[in-house]
Amino acid sequence: MAKLVFTGGHHNSALVLAQYFQSHQHDVYWIGHRHSSRGDTNDSAEYLEVKSSNIPFHNLETGRLLPTPKEILKIPLGVKRAISLLRQIHPDKVITFGGYLGASVALAAFILQIPVYLHEQTVTAGKANKFIARFAKKIYLTWDESRPYFPSSNSQVVGLPLRLSLIKKSRTTLFVRHKPTLLIMGGKQGASVINHFVFSHLHDLLSQFNIVHQTGTSSVTHDYEHALALVESLGSLADSYLPMGYISENLIGKYLYSSDYYLGRSGAHICYEHSLTRLPSILIPLTITHDAEQHKNAQILETAKQGIILPQSELSLPHFLDSFKRLASLKPKSLKLPLDATETMYHDILKV
């Protein structure tokens, strides 16, 4: 049996693969973020879900690949800590799903001559993943459009490891009121800009939709607490608004399949999963991502007429309602994407 370390910024698909290795009696360890962002004191969704899977979790503080002295100085300290953790765990292989933390762990593994495997979730490639690709044994890609960013000799398009609740299609009735259900999400950390749009126009939105609203659980913004307080002021509409701090792995499929429309960010996971569920989407790409990665993710769905891009700078009630009208008139095309990434990567990593 193999001993493996998982790490990286996108924990959702990484955890799917880690659980698969674990279910086949391999020893799995995790190096990640205890908190979603600096200054946040609440446990991250990553930490909670990894721990609930009975996978040993090791928190790592390291620097981002940003041109600031403060961040640059943190990188060698992070690599040093990662080397210490890897010597303690002594894994056979390291599997990274990217991000600046994944880069520090991957570099530490390379220094210790531990094989590194990289999975890229987004259409484009960030600085960290381009760096890791230089010494990765194998690079697994989600999208065919990512090929130009990586060497062809050791890259393979496998798709995204899918959460089990997405494979088992299940639609349930979420609300008693007969209105279409709008699922609002801002990524696993939430998106305060989107949250405050909802808070400002909640009564107007509820006049047309039942709403499931993932706010994030940040102790900095307190958006989840604000949403809970708003429920108390909704009167008869309270049963039509369901705020949630975070939608867990085992429930995400239920809410995607049971909703009629989506409003939110266009991260790698949600866009790939929308291509599977074909949930009509109004996509608000995060504006500060490297190489406009969320915009490029969203463009794939927009080209397939499964979604409409609404720039964050234009997020207003009139623009949302106009986008919704256009969305309802689209005739979506199907996207043929791989659905067996978990098994493909599992067998390939063990083979290599």
N, C-alpha and C positions, 0 to 999 in steps of 0.2 A: 504494500500500500504506500502511496505517495504522501508526502507532507508538503502542503502548499500554503503560501501567504497570498491573500487577496488585498488589494488596495486600489485607491483611485477616487476621482471626484464624483463619478456617477455610480452611486451604490446600488441602485435598483436592479440593473441587469447583472452587475457583479455578484450580487447576493443570490440571484437565481442560479448562476453557475456554481457559486460556492456551496449552496445547498445541495446541488446535484452531486458534486464531488463528495460531500459529507454523507449523502444517502448511499453512496457506494463504498462506504467505510474508509475513506481517505481522511487524513488529519488536516483540518482546515483552521487557519488563523487569519486574523484581520488586523490591519493597521489603518487607522482612519481618524476622523474628526469626532471628538466627544461633543463639540458644540458647532452649530452651523456657521457661525460667524464670530469674529472677535468682538468681545463685549457682551455676547449672548450667554446667559448663564443656564439656559434650559438645555437639557440633553437633546441632541440632534436626532432626527428620524433614523439616520444611518446607525447611530449608536444603539438606539432602542430596538431596531429590527434585527441587527446583528446579534445583540445579546439575547433576544427572544428566540433566536435560532440556535442557541447554545454554542456559538462560535466565540472562542476567546478573542477579546477586543483589546487592542493596544492603541492608546491615544498618541498622536505624534504632532508636535508643533514644529513647523518649518516655514521657510519664506516663499513668497510668490516670485515668479519670474518677471518682476517689474523693475524698471530702471530707477529705483530709489535706494539710497544707501541703507535705510532701515530694513527693507525686505531682502536685499542682497546679502547683508550680514547674517540674516537668519538662515540662509540656505545651507552653508557649511555646517552650522550647528544641527540643523535638521537631518542632514546626511549622516553626521556623526551619531546622532540618536538612532537613526534607522539602522546603521551598521551594528550598533549594540543590540537592538531588538532582533535583528536577523541572526546574529551570533547566538543569542539566547534561544531562539526558536529552531534554528538550524534547518530551514526548509530545503526541499529538493528543487522547488521552482517558485518563482514569484509571478503572479498574474496581476497586471495593472490595468485599470480602466481609465487611466489618464489623470490629468489635472496636476497642479503643482505638488501636491502631497505624493501622488503617484510617481512623479519624476524623482523626488528625493529618495523614495524607497527603491525605485528601479536603479538609480545610480549606485546606491549602497549595495544592491544585489550584484551589479556588474563588477564592482570593486572586489566583492567576495567570491566572484566567479560562480554565481548562482544564475541559472538560465532565467531570462525575462521574457514574458509573453504580453503583448499589448493588444487591447481591444479599443478601437475608435468608434464612438457612438455617433458623432456629428458628421455632417456632409463635408465640412471643411476640417482643418487640423490646426490645433493650437500650438503654441510654442513648446509646451511641455511634451506633447505627443510627438512632435517632430524631433525633439531631443531624444526621447526614449527610443524612437524608431531606429536611431543610429546603431544601437547595440541589442535590439530585441531579436530573439531567435525567430519569432513569428509575429506577424501583425494581422489581426483580424479586423475586417471592415464591415460596417453596417450597411453603407450605401455604395453603390457602384460609382457614384460621383466622387467618392473620396480617393479613388485610385491615383490620380495625378500627384497627390501629396506624399505618397509613400513609394519606396522601391518595389518594383514588380516582382523581384526575385523571391521575396518571402512574405508577400501580402496575399490575402485571400478574402473575398467577400463572403461572409457567412450570415449576415443579418444581425438581429438583436436577440439576445436571450430573453424570452418572453416570460413574464410573470404568470404563474399557474392560473390565476383567476381570469386571465385574458384568453387562455386556451379553452377553458371551460366556459363557453358562452352562456350567460344567465341574465335574463331581463326580468326585473321585478318592479312592482308598483311602489314608488317611493313616497308619493303624496296622495291624499284623498281627493284634493281639488283637481278638476279636469282642466289642467293647463299644461302646455309643454314644459318639460324640465330643462333648465339651463344649468350646466355644470361649469363652475368658475374656479379656475386654479391658477396659481402663480408659481408653479414649481414647488419642490419639497420645502423650500424656505418661505414660500408665500411671496407675494409681490405687493408692497404697500401702495404703490400707485394704483394698481387695479383694485385693491381692497377699498381704498378711499373713494374711487369712482362708484363702487357698489354702495358704500355707506351713504354717499351724497344723493344717490338716485334710487334708493332701495324701494320706496313706495311706487315709483314709476315702473321699475323693473318688475315688481311683484304684481302689478296690474296685468302683466302679460305672461309671466313665467312663474313656475315653482323654481326655487333656486337651491342648489347645493353649492356651498361656498367654502372651499379650502383656503384658509387665511394664512397658514403658517403659524408657528408657535413662538415667534421671537419675543424674548423678554425686553428687547429694545423698543419695538414699535407697539407692543401690546394690542395688535390688531384683533387677535382672537378674543380677548377680553371685551374689546369694543363691540365686536359682532354679537357676543352673548348678551351684552347690555341692550343692544338694539332690539333683540328678540322680545324683550320685556315691553317695548313700546309699540309693538306692531298690532296689538289687539287681535282681531279675527284673522289677520294675515300671518300670525306667528307660526302656524302649522305649515306654512308654505315656504318658510325660510329655514334651511338647515346649515348653520355654520359648523365647520369642522376644522380643528387645528391641522390635522394631517390625515390623509386617507391611506390606510396601511396597505401593504402588499396584497394581503388576502381579500381586500375589499375593492381595490381599484377597478377590477373587471366588472364588478357589480354596478358601480356608478357610471362607468363608461358605457356599458351596454344598456343601462336603464335610463340614460339621459337622451334628450332629443337634440340638444345643441351644446356647444362648448364655447366658452370665452376664456382666453388666458394666454399664457406664454407658449412659445413654440420650441421648447427644448427637444433634444434628440429623442428621448424616450416617448414623450407624449405624441410627437409627430409620427413616429413609427407605429405606435399603438393605434393612433387614429386611422392610419392606412389599413389597419386590420379591422377595426370596429366600424370604419366609415362614418364616424360621427361628424356631422357638419360643424365646421369650426370657424370662429372669428379669432384670428391669431394676432397677438400683440407681441412682436419680438422684443426681447431685452435689447436695449440699445448699446450697452457697454461691452458686449461680447467680442472676443477676438475675431477679426475678419468677418464680422456680421454673421456669425454662425447660425444664430436663431432665425435670422431673415432667410438664409439659404435653406434651412430646414423647412420653413413655412412655404417657401416658393414651390417645393415639391408637391405639397398638398394643394396649393393654389393652382398649379399647372394641371393637376388631376381633377380640378373642380370639386375638391373635397373641403376647401377652405377659402377664406378671404383674409388678406392681410390688412389690419388696421394699425397704422403707426401709433406708437405711444403718444406722440405729440398731438395726435388728432383724437385722442380718447375723450369723447364727450357723448352725452345722451343722443343728440341728433345724428352724429356720425355712427354711433353704435346701431341705432334703429335703421339707418340707411343701409349699413352693412348687412344687417339681419334680413332685410327685404331682398337684397341681392343674393344672399346665401340661400334663401328659401327657393330661389328660382334656378339654382344650378342643377345640372345633371351630372353627378359624379362618375368618374371613370375608376375602374379597379386598378390597383397597383400590385404587380406580381413581385412579392418580396419573399426571401427565405424565412421559413418558420421553424427551422430545426437547428438554430445556432448553438443551443446548449449542448446537444448531443454531438454536433460536429466538432466544437471546440474541446469537449471532454475527451473524445477519442483521439483527436489530433495532438493535444497536449501530452497525453500519456504515451502516444506513439513516438513523438519527437523526443 
